[in-house]
Amino acid sequence: MRKETLLSCALVLTTTFSFAQRNNSRSDEKFSGQTSFYAELGGPGILFSANIDRRFTKSNLGWGGRIGIGFVSGYLDSDPYYYDRPTTVVTFPVQVNYIFGKPTSPHSFEAGAGFTVAGKKLGVFDFYDSTRSSFFVTASFMYRRQPVNGGFSWRIGFTPLIAQGYIQPSGAVSVGYNF
């Protein structure tokens, strides 16, 4: 009788535990591919920038944003006739972007808009001194290659700068890590 009771209890416990399931709701999972850290040549950072890009959704696609810090070198123009003192200006690019693509594909397209604030007025348009600005509206149209579950990523595309009524066509190349 004792053997049968122990066997029955073991069978009941085994059956009970076999119906227990792990909660796999999407809210508990850690999603890979939502965050990217990359270095960019050109683009909204103007010359060079380090950026972090994060999706607002729990996916590697959709709405997201980026923020960075960069620099551009040039010459300080204390005298409008002589540009002889080299200087470096810090830039702060900020953008909201949307990534289009298939959820299982590493290939995607990014479209974004935002602004860049520079530490000093810059004349990146090569026109007259009146076009100097420390605030630039930016856009980005980029091909983005990023593994779905994280890893090495890169981007390349068209990134115009807009200030004081002028549009400066520009491009960008980025390499980084997606996690």
Beta strands, then each sheet from edge to edge (+ up, - down):
strand 1: 35-42
strand 2: 48-55
strand 3: 62-76
strand 4: 85-101
strand 5: 107-122
strand 6: 133-145
strand 7: 151-158
strand 8: 161-163
strand 9: 166-168
strand 10: 171-178
sheet 1: 9+ 8- 6+ 5- 4+ 3- 2+ 1- 10+ 7-
end
